[in-house]
Amino acid sequence: MALESVVDVAVVGNGVLGLSVAVEVARRAPRLRVAVIGPTDREGAATEAAGAMNNCFGEVTTHTDRHPASRAKFAIAREALAAWPAWRDMLAETAEPETAAALTGSGSAGTFIILSSASGRIAEENFEAISRALVQHHQPHQSVDPSVIEGLNPQRHLRPLRTLHLPGEGAIDARSVLSALETAARARDIQLVPTTAHCLIVRSGSIRGVRLADGGTLTAGTVVVAAGSMSLTLIDGVLPPGAVPPMFHGTGLAAIARRPHRGGAPDVIRTPNRAASCGMHVVPLPGPDRQYIGATSVITAHPPIGPELGTAADLLQAVCTQIDQDIFSARVERWLCGRRPIPLDCFPLIGPVPSLPGLILATGTYRDGFHCSPVIARHLADIILDPGPASRDTDFDCLRPERPPIWTMNPRQAVTETVRHYLDALDEHGHRIPPVLTEEPLADSLHRRTQQLYEQLRQPAALPPEIALSEFVLPSRDAAGPGQLTQLNDYLDAARRHHVPAEPDPTEMSCSDGRP
């Protein structure tokens, strides 16, 4: 029989963000009726596949301090770093004993960031940016001799050039957190609806609830959409064109492995984020000799049917040669594949949508959703329980969903950065140009292709390199082509019309109104 129910708050998505928002609202307002919609298998969900590193400074790049939106996102990540111990303890209070033990007694209490001999120039620059940020913010850290790091056993010719230890950044098992969140939800009488949302119910210009895939409905005055990379499919057609930046799917592949012998790293070992990808990492997990090995990042406009075999080969090759040769003999306990939600400008979509009262988005978090979930949950609970301006967190102003795209560079800089990312990725994947030649012909060719993309855009834009390369300059994975470019131009035109006055130049945009 189809479900017909009335609640105060309906949350679409049962990943870490959706459940965290629901638990935080119910914890602070026990009388509110709260429901969470999401299938139990969570196929393709980012949380289920997450390495769950509580890394803030470990995610720093050279761009972190260059734009107000980047600085705001970093401030939220710093706040989350401080919030996780109390959030973890709260979840452990109602969790099953085994899950509680995994939350509080296992996992990693520190992170080693290594600059591998195989690293490209962008990884080197990001390593330096991490070092500067640690000093600037007085964050505990130290340089460490790589030879004394337990579980770091690369091939000799790929020994790390430099290593930093961050004692305040570690990891927590994502699967245990999901289990604990579900238990906490049940303990607070949150209704868990094991299906998917079909569409939003809109009447008289406001949200009225959610129609479910099984034919049922949830009537609600507030709907939080936290469905990861599929979130915007629900709002397609119910918001004005151009109101919210479009979303891409960042497929990440990882593995849970069990080592045949005692050993392995007790802390996280990772590389800096690097060209058009995330850093690789090995994360300790609860249980004897278990490790999480990740991760890849393949960005597509449409949900892929699964991960690429080539990315799995690249990942395992890099981890075994640059981090720990002994992983070669580890047994795969489980492969994990999830889709990170990545907006066109790579900035999260967090908060109310003024064009549709009652709708709140919690998505587009790319690599930061798990780590930032306690702070995002608190922020959205503030808005739900007290919609007035006093509840607003100014760090989230930049990340409001209904906004023009945030360009952190001008078009010329974006072209140059795209070329640099491509050449860097070639280097890290073993491409070598003979000494008698130079990379100039290759760089010039890619520069021309990227420049041609920008010449076809009808509005000023400065696409992040990973989006430009994956979808427009080298569209080899996702059948992208003229249609994809047409969609981009249509969105940019619509965004300019919707967000009045639109920005005349993408070189320097403030958080408040999108203008220089």
C-alpha positions in Angstrom: 0.0 0.0 0.0 1.4 3.4 -1.0 2.5 5.6 1.9 0.4 8.7 2.6 1.9 10.7 5.4 2.2 14.2 6.8 5.4 15.5 8.4 7.0 18.8 9.2 10.3 18.2 7.5 11.0 15.7 4.7 14.7 15.0 3.9 15.4 13.5 0.5 18.6 11.4 0.7 19.8 9.0 3.4 23.5 9.7 3.1 25.6 11.4 5.7 24.2 14.9 5.0 20.5 13.9 4.8 20.7 11.8 8.0 22.8 14.4 9.9 20.3 17.2 9.1 17.4 15.0 10.2 19.1 13.9 13.4 20.1 17.5 14.3 16.6 18.9 13.7 15.0 16.1 15.7 17.6 16.4 18.5 16.8 20.1 19.0 13.1 20.0 18.2 11.7 16.6 19.4 8.1 17.5 18.7 8.7 18.0 14.9 7.8 15.2 12.6 10.8 14.4 10.5 11.1 11.8 7.7 14.2 10.7 5.6 13.6 9.3 2.2 16.2 6.9 0.7 16.7 3.3 -0.5 18.5 1.0 1.9 21.1 -0.1 -0.7 22.3 3.5 -1.4 23.6 2.4 -4.8 26.0 5.0 -6.1 25.9 7.1 -3.0 29.1 9.0 -2.1 28.8 8.4 1.6 28.8 4.6 1.4 32.0 4.7 -0.6 33.8 7.4 1.4 37.2 7.1 3.0 35.9 9.5 5.6 39.0 11.5 6.3 38.5 14.3 8.7 40.9 16.4 6.8 40.7 20.2 6.6 44.3 21.3 6.1 45.0 18.1 4.2 42.6 19.4 1.5 44.2 22.8 1.1 45.4 23.8 -2.4 47.0 26.9 -3.9 43.4 28.2 -4.6 42.1 27.9 -1.0 43.0 31.4 0.0 42.4 33.2 -3.4 38.7 33.9 -3.4 36.0 34.7 -0.8 34.0 31.5 -1.5 37.2 29.4 -1.2 38.0 31.0 2.1 34.4 30.5 3.4 34.5 26.8 2.4 37.8 26.4 4.3 36.4 28.2 7.4 33.5 25.7 7.4 36.0 22.8 7.1 37.9 24.2 10.1 34.8 24.5 12.1 33.9 20.8 11.2 37.3 19.7 12.4 36.6 21.0 15.8 33.0 19.7 15.8 33.6 16.1 15.0 34.7 14.8 18.5 31.4 15.9 20.1 29.4 14.8 17.1 31.0 11.4 17.1 30.4 11.0 20.9 26.7 12.0 20.4 26.3 9.3 17.7 28.0 6.7 19.9 25.5 7.2 22.7 22.7 5.5 20.9 24.8 3.3 18.5 25.1 -0.5 18.8 28.1 -1.5 21.0 30.2 -2.7 18.0 29.4 0.5 16.0 30.1 2.7 19.1 33.5 1.0 19.5 34.3 1.6 15.9 33.4 5.3 16.3 35.2 6.0 19.5 38.0 3.5 19.8 39.2 2.8 16.3 40.2 4.7 13.2 43.0 7.2 12.8 44.0 10.1 15.0 46.5 11.6 12.6 47.4 12.1 8.9 50.7 11.9 7.1 50.8 13.9 3.9 53.5 12.7 1.6 55.0 14.5 -1.4 55.9 11.5 -3.6 58.8 11.5 -6.1 56.2 10.9 -8.7 54.2 14.0 -7.8 53.7 16.6 -10.5 54.2 20.4 -10.1 50.6 21.0 -8.9 50.9 18.5 -6.1 54.2 20.1 -5.1 52.5 23.6 -5.0 49.6 22.2 -3.0 52.0 20.6 -0.5 53.6 24.0 0.0 50.1 25.6 0.3 49.3 23.1 3.1 52.6 23.9 4.9 51.8 27.7 4.7 48.3 27.2 5.9 49.4 25.1 8.9 51.8 27.8 10.0 49.4 30.7 9.3 46.6 29.1 11.4 48.9 27.8 14.1 47.8 24.2 13.5 49.9 21.5 15.1 52.2 19.7 12.6 55.7 18.6 12.1 58.0 17.5 9.3 58.8 13.8 9.7 61.5 11.5 8.3 59.6 9.2 5.9 61.7 6.2 7.0 60.2 6.2 10.4 56.5 6.2 9.3 54.8 2.9 10.1 53.1 1.5 7.0 54.9 3.7 4.5 56.9 1.3 2.3 57.1 2.7 -1.3 59.4 1.5 -4.0 62.8 2.9 -3.5 62.9 5.1 -6.5 59.5 6.6 -5.4 60.4 7.5 -1.8 58.7 10.7 -0.6 60.6 13.9 -1.0 58.9 15.5 2.0 56.4 14.4 4.7 54.1 16.3 7.1 52.3 14.9 10.1 49.0 16.5 11.1 48.1 15.0 14.6 44.7 16.8 14.6 43.4 15.3 11.4 42.5 11.6 11.0 39.6 9.5 9.8 36.5 7.7 10.9 34.8 4.7 9.3 32.0 6.0 7.0 30.0 2.7 7.2 30.0 2.9 11.0 28.8 6.6 10.9 26.0 5.7 8.6 24.9 2.9 10.9 25.1 5.1 13.9 23.1 7.9 12.2 20.3 5.4 11.3 20.2 4.2 14.9 20.1 7.8 16.2 17.3 8.6 13.8 15.2 5.7 15.0 15.9 6.6 18.6 14.5 10.1 17.8 11.4 8.7 16.0 12.5 9.9 12.6 10.5 8.1 9.9 12.9 6.2 7.6 11.2 5.8 4.2 13.0 3.0 2.2 12.4 4.3 -1.4 13.4 7.1 -3.7 11.7 10.4 -4.3 10.0 10.7 -7.7 9.4 14.4 -7.7 8.6 17.4 -5.5 5.1 18.5 -4.9 4.7 22.3 -5.6 1.5 24.3 -5.2 1.0 28.0 -5.3 4.7 28.6 -5.8 5.7 26.8 -2.6 6.9 23.3 -1.6 4.1 21.0 -0.4 5.9 17.7 -0.1 7.4 14.8 -2.0 5.9 12.2 -4.3 7.6 8.8 -3.9 8.7 6.3 -6.5 6.3 3.7 -5.0 3.3 6.1 -5.6 3.0 7.4 -2.0 3.3 11.0 -0.9 4.9 12.8 2.0 3.2 16.1 2.7 5.7 18.6 4.2 6.1 22.3 4.6 9.9 22.0 4.4 11.8 19.7 2.1 15.6 19.3 2.3 17.1 17.8 -0.9 20.3 16.0 0.0 20.4 13.3 -2.7 24.0 13.8 -3.7 24.8 14.0 -7.4 21.1 13.2 -8.2 19.7 16.1 -6.2 19.1 18.5 -9.1 17.1 16.0 -11.1 14.3 16.6 -8.5 14.3 20.3 -9.0 14.6 20.3 -12.8 11.5 22.1 -14.1 10.3 23.5 -10.7 12.9 26.3 -10.5 13.5 29.1 -13.0 16.1 28.2 -15.6 19.6 29.3 -14.5 18.6 29.6 -10.9 21.0 26.9 -9.6 24.4 25.8 -11.2 24.1 22.4 -12.9 25.6 19.3 -11.3 28.1 16.7 -12.5 28.9 13.2 -11.2 32.4 12.6 -9.9 32.7 8.8 -9.8 35.2 7.6 -7.2 36.5 4.0 -6.9 38.0 2.6 -3.7 38.6 -0.7 -2.0 38.4 -2.1 1.5 41.3 -4.6 1.8 42.5 -7.0 4.4 46.2 -7.5 4.8 47.4 -11.2 5.1 49.9 -10.3 7.8 50.0 -7.8 10.7 51.1 -4.3 9.7 49.9 -1.4 7.8 49.7 2.3 8.7 47.8 3.2 12.0 47.3 6.7 10.6 46.1 8.1 7.3 48.7 8.3 4.6 47.8 10.5 1.7 49.1 12.7 -1.0 48.0 16.3 -1.6 45.1 16.9 -4.0 46.6 16.9 -7.4 45.9 17.7 -11.0 42.2 17.2 -12.0 41.9 14.6 -9.2 41.9 14.0 -5.5 44.9 12.7 -3.6 45.4 9.0 -3.2 45.1 7.7 0.4 45.3 4.7 2.6 43.1 4.8 5.7 43.0 2.4 8.7 39.6 0.8 9.3 38.1 -1.0 12.4 39.0 -4.6 12.6 42.3 -6.4 12.3 44.5 -5.4 9.4 41.8 -3.7 7.4 42.5 -0.6 5.2 40.6 1.6 2.9 42.4 2.3 -0.4 41.3 5.3 -2.5 40.4 7.1 -4.5 39.7 8.0 -8.1 37.7 10.8 -9.7 36.1 10.7 -13.1 33.7 13.6 -13.8 30.8 13.0 -16.2 27.6 14.9 -17.0 25.5 11.7 -16.7 25.6 8.9 -14.1 28.0 6.3 -15.4 27.1 2.6 -15.2 30.1 2.0 -13.0 33.8 2.8 -12.5 36.4 2.4 -15.3 38.8 -0.5 -15.2 41.6 1.8 -16.1 41.1 4.0 -13.1 41.2 0.9 -10.8 44.6 -0.1 -12.4 46.0 3.5 -12.0 44.9 3.6 -8.4 46.4 0.3 -7.4 49.6 0.9 -9.3 50.1 4.3 -7.6 49.2 3.1 -4.1 51.5 0.0 -4.3 54.4 1.9 -5.7 54.2 5.2 -3.9 52.7 4.3 -0.4 53.0 0.6 0.5 54.3 -2.2 -1.6 52.8 -4.8 0.8 49.3 -3.7 -0.3 50.0 -5.8 -3.4 49.3 -9.0 -1.5 46.3 -7.6 0.4 42.9 -9.3 -0.2 40.0 -7.2 -1.5 37.2 -7.5 0.9 34.9 -5.1 -0.9 35.0 -2.7 -3.8 33.3 0.7 -3.3 32.0 3.1 -5.9 30.2 6.3 -5.3 29.4 9.5 -7.2 30.5 12.8 -5.7 28.1 15.7 -6.4 30.1 18.4 -8.3 28.4 21.7 -9.3 29.7 23.5 -12.4 31.8 25.9 -10.3 32.8 23.1 -7.8 31.3 25.0 -4.8 28.6 23.5 -2.6 24.9 24.3 -2.8 23.8 24.7 0.8 20.7 26.6 2.1 17.2 27.8 1.1 16.1 28.4 -2.4 14.2 31.8 -2.5 12.4 31.0 -5.8 10.7 28.1 -4.1 9.8 28.7 -0.4 10.2 25.6 1.7 12.9 24.1 -0.4 16.4 23.7 1.1 19.4 22.1 -0.7 22.3 20.3 0.9 24.4 19.0 -1.9 27.3 19.8 -4.3 29.9 19.2 -1.6 32.4 17.4 -3.9 35.0 15.9 -1.6 33.9 17.8 1.6 30.5 16.5 2.4 31.4 13.9 5.0 33.9 16.0 6.8 31.6 19.1 6.9 28.4 17.2 7.7 28.1 18.2 11.4 28.5 21.9 10.6 26.2 21.8 7.6 23.6 19.9 9.7 23.8 22.6 12.4 23.5 25.4 9.9 20.4 23.9 8.2 18.8 23.1 11.5 19.2 26.7 12.5 17.4 27.8 9.3 14.6 25.2 9.6 14.0 26.0 13.3 14.4 29.7 13.0 14.1 31.0 9.4 14.9 34.6 10.4 18.1 36.3 9.5 19.5 35.8 13.0 20.0 32.1 12.2 22.3 32.7 9.2 25.9 31.7 9.2 27.8 34.2 7.0 30.3 31.6 5.9 27.5 29.9 4.1 26.4 33.0 2.2 28.8 32.4 -0.6 27.4 28.8 -1.0 23.7 29.6 -1.2 22.2 27.4 -4.0 20.4 30.1 -5.9 23.4 32.1 -7.2 25.3 32.8 -10.4 28.3 30.5 -10.9 31.3 31.4 -8.8 34.3 31.9 -11.0 37.6 32.1 -9.0 39.7 33.0 -12.1 39.3 35.0 -15.2 39.0 33.2 -18.6 42.6 33.7 -19.5 43.8 32.2 -16.2 41.3 29.4 -16.6 42.8 28.4 -19.9 46.3 28.4 -18.5 45.3 26.4 -15.5 43.5 23.8 -17.6 46.6 23.3 -19.7 48.8 23.0 -16.5 46.4 20.4 -15.0 46.5 18.3 -18.2 50.2 18.3 -18.5 50.6 17.5 -14.8 48.2 14.6 -15.0 50.3 13.2 -18.0 53.5 13.4 -15.9 51.9 11.6 -12.9 50.6 8.8 -15.2 54.1 8.1 -16.5 54.1 10.2 -19.7 57.6 11.2 -20.5 58.9 13.5 -23.3 62.4 12.7 -24.5 65.1 15.2 -23.5 65.6 16.2 -27.2 62.0 17.3 -27.4 59.9 19.8 -25.4 56.3 19.8 -24.1 55.6 23.1 -26.0 53.9 21.5 -29.0 51.6 19.5 -26.7 50.9 22.5 -24.5 50.2 24.8 -27.5 47.8 22.2 -29.0 45.9 21.9 -25.7 45.9 25.7 -25.3 44.3 26.1 -28.7 41.6 23.5 -27.9 40.8 25.1 -24.6 40.8 28.6 -26.1 38.4 27.4 -28.8 36.0 26.3 -26.0 36.0 29.7 -24.5 35.5 31.4 -27.8 32.3 29.4 -28.2 30.9 30.6 -24.9 28.3 33.3 -25.1 28.8 34.6 -21.6 32.1 35.2 -19.6 33.1 32.1 -17.7 36.1 30.5 -16.1 35.5 26.8 -15.7 37.4 24.8 -13.1 40.1 22.7 -14.9 38.5 19.4 -13.9 35.2 20.4 -15.5 36.7 21.9 -18.6 38.9 18.9 -19.3 36.4 16.2 -18.5 33.4 17.6 -20.3 34.5 20.0 -23.0 38.1 19.9 -23.9 38.7 16.2 -23.9 35.2 14.7 -23.9 36.2 11.1 -24.4 34.3 9.5 -21.5 30.8 10.7 -21.6 29.8 11.2 -25.2 30.0 15.0 -24.7 30.0 17.1 -27.8 28.2 20.0 -29.4 25.0 19.2 -27.3 27.0 19.5 -24.1 28.3 22.9 -25.1 24.8 24.0 -26.1 23.5 23.0 -22.7 26.4 25.0 -21.1 25.6 28.1 -23.1 21.9 27.8 -22.4 22.6 27.6 -18.7 25.0 30.6 -18.8 22.4 32.7 -20.7 19.7 31.7 -18.3 21.8 32.4 -15.2 22.6 35.8 -16.5 18.9 36.6 -17.0 17.9 35.1 -13.7 20.6 36.7 -11.5 20.0 40.4 -12.2 22.3 42.3 -12.3 24.5 39.6 -13.7 28.3 39.8 -13.3 30.0 41.6 -16.2 33.4 40.1 -15.5 34.3 36.8 -13.8 37.6 38.0 -12.4 36.6 39.0 -8.9 33.2 38.2 -7.4 32.1 38.9 -3.9 29.9 36.5 -1.9 27.0 38.9 -1.5 25.8 39.5 -5.0 28.1 37.9 -7.5 29.4 41.2 -8.8 33.0 42.5 -8.7 
